[in-house]
């Protein structure tokens, strides 16, 4: 495979917001959900997730998530375990 071949795009969505309580993933206000962005792979999504999580560390009700969109778009796609 040539070095300049494009990498496989595995879309990931990073988003978060304030939850109603610590036991459920129910957002307090859907209009205030923070859509951080779409990322072409898990590694870049993780960097964005970590940065946002660290910015909101003082608020225990704030949570950020990484959604593996590539799995929703193509459930039969073979991916590495843990990604």
C-alpha positions in Angstrom: 0.0 0.0 0.0 1.5 3.4 -1.0 2.5 5.8 1.8 0.2 8.5 0.3 -2.9 6.3 0.3 -5.8 7.9 2.2 -6.6 6.5 5.6 -9.9 4.8 6.1 -12.4 7.4 7.5 -14.1 6.2 10.7 -16.3 9.1 11.7 -16.7 9.9 15.4 -18.9 12.6 17.0 -17.9 14.3 20.3 -20.7 16.1 22.2 -21.7 16.8 25.8 -23.5 18.8 28.3 -24.9 19.0 31.8 -26.8 16.0 33.0 -29.8 16.0 35.3 -28.1 13.6 37.7 -25.1 11.4 37.9 -26.9 8.1 37.5 -28.4 8.7 34.0 -27.4 10.1 30.7 -30.3 12.6 30.5 -29.3 16.1 29.6 -30.6 19.0 31.7 -31.3 21.2 28.7 -31.0 19.8 25.1 -30.7 23.3 23.7 -27.4 23.7 25.6 -25.8 20.4 24.4 -22.3 21.2 23.1 -21.6 19.6 19.8 -17.8 19.6 19.7 -17.5 18.2 16.2 -17.0 15.3 13.8 -13.7 13.7 13.6 -12.2 11.3 11.0 -10.8 8.8 13.6 -11.0 7.8 17.2 -7.6 9.3 18.1 -8.6 12.9 17.1 -12.0 12.5 18.7 -10.3 11.4 21.9 -8.1 14.5 21.9 -11.2 16.7 21.5 -13.2 14.8 24.1 -10.3 15.0 26.7 -9.9 18.7 26.2 -13.6 19.4 26.7 -13.8 17.0 29.7 -10.8 18.8 31.3 -12.3 22.2 30.7 -15.5 21.2 32.7 -13.8 19.1 35.4 -15.2 21.4 38.2 -18.8 20.6 37.3 -19.6 16.9 38.2 -22.8 17.0 36.1 -21.0 17.8 32.9 -20.2 14.8 30.6 -18.8 14.5 27.2 -19.2 11.5 24.9 -17.6 9.9 21.8 -20.1 8.3 19.4 -18.7 5.9 16.9 -20.8 7.1 13.9 -19.0 4.8 11.5 -20.7 1.9 13.4 -24.1 3.4 12.9 -23.5 4.2 9.3 -22.2 0.7 8.5 -22.9 -1.8 11.3 -21.4 -4.7 9.3 -18.1 -2.8 9.0 -15.2 -4.7 10.5 -13.4 -2.6 13.1 -10.7 -3.2 15.6 -11.9 -4.2 19.1 -12.3 -1.3 21.5 -12.8 1.3 18.8 
